[in-house]
């Protein structure tokens, strides 16, 4: 008797890696444990993992197209037995978003992130905090009076300062904290569209300090941009014994005074590579004692030079126009002309020099030829030229390249100036997270949900996607360094720090073939190459199991 066989082909691609990270950190189990017993066919945890798979599928499909996304994917292999693509419909995902909102996304993510850090061994010694905005299309009109007592996590979708320069659209904001090691997110908080960094960043740091505080571990350092720096915030941090590093805004009179005197200081130190210059001062402020490090980098000077070249000619031209208009005015005496010139010169940049002279001329009043014997009137006007003082211009460029990094860690023997500068420069960690979340191919490049509640839940999903992505990247890079191996990059050059985006692209085309026969079903993974096998070996046995690789 001839055996009958039927073949079903499904696209696995890189989704097995994403599902493997979710499984390893126990994401679905954590949420299902919080949700308890339900009568739903697809649990909250499983539906959340499905939306993460959709988000990291980089297919630019909105949530209502999730069933279409999974139509040719091995759904049971990724999410568990009994789950089909049609089960992941609007009702299922809508209920999940509502449940996530009702159970405080900030607290849910804190629990998941803590669990993930413990599993992957990510240090939270240095934490970077920042905020960004997400523009939305739609009215989102909601009266503040409608917010109930139990809706503390409700946000206002409104107009505010847009980081994306879309002031014409309403927006919501997101506070995010990531580790310096691996850029792994630790904390999220959705915010009103017009929130102030001074308040929101401070409360985020205090909340995260409570989450991370453990008697047996070293305290965390919190790093933020100048938006967090204020007398009230720094005093609050000092009282709570929170260690912080922040840039000092140049608007404060103390910062202005120090930067004005910076170039005259003789104690500038230079880094080994000659790229960074700095000196240190301990300053006593109303909020307490702080260590201020005035920093100037060669890269910063290059940027300041380019800015000066772009803007300097325009500023010079404006002053020339201003003084030309003044030269067309006539004054009754030399003193009046001198006084008018001095008034016009107020605000002149120190790198511009004005050479001027006062010129007198005779003038008869009235029209026509003057009568004989009438003495002419003596009038005065100014004549001025504007030039650039190169020495002062170079000083202005160097002054513009200086900035102040402050900390309440006063002992340089414990936390050196070089460590503080390196830590502040690593603030790009959280900014890289924002770039990831705003990627055009990502889940929420534009937000299309009708209720603000679901925008809050969607914010949680976005950062969960970032968490899974960063954990996979951290594990792969760590294992490559430990085993002293490399992977080829986009130009086929060896690298120990590949991005997961590139690895995901390398996994495109991997398929799961189901061979159905009278003897049962046999799954077979197709198109696995040595590169894929090496990546899965480095990630660990759970990932090899998903791709059916035996040891």
Secondary structure, 3 states (H helix, E strand, C coil): CCCCEEEEEEECCCHHHHHHHHHHCCHHHHHHHHHCCCCCCCCHHHHHHHHHHHHCCCCCCCHHHHHHHCCCECHHHHHCCCCCHHHCCHHHHHHHHHHHHHCCHHHHHHHHHHHHHHHHCCCCCEEEEEEEEEEECCCCCCCHHHCCCCCCCCCCCECCCCCCCCCCCEEEEEEEEEECCCCCEEEEEEECCCCCHHHHHHHHHHHHHHHHCCCCCCCCEEEECHHHCCHHHHHHHHHCCCEEEEECCCCCHHHHHHHHHHCCCCCCEECCCCCEEEEEEEEEECCEEEEEEEEEEHHHHHHHHHHHHHHHHHHHHHHHHHHHHHHCCCECCHHHHHHHHHHHCCCCCCCEEEEEEEEEEEECCCCCCCCCCCCCEEEEEEEEEEEECHHHHHHHHHHHCEEEEEECCCCCCCCCHHHHHHHHHCCHHHHHHHHHHCCCCCCCCCECCCCHHHHHHHHHHHHHHHHHHHHHHHHHHHHHHHHCCCEECCCCCEECCCCHHHHHHHCCCCEEEEEEECCEEEEEEECCCHHHHHHHHHHCHHHHHHCCCCC
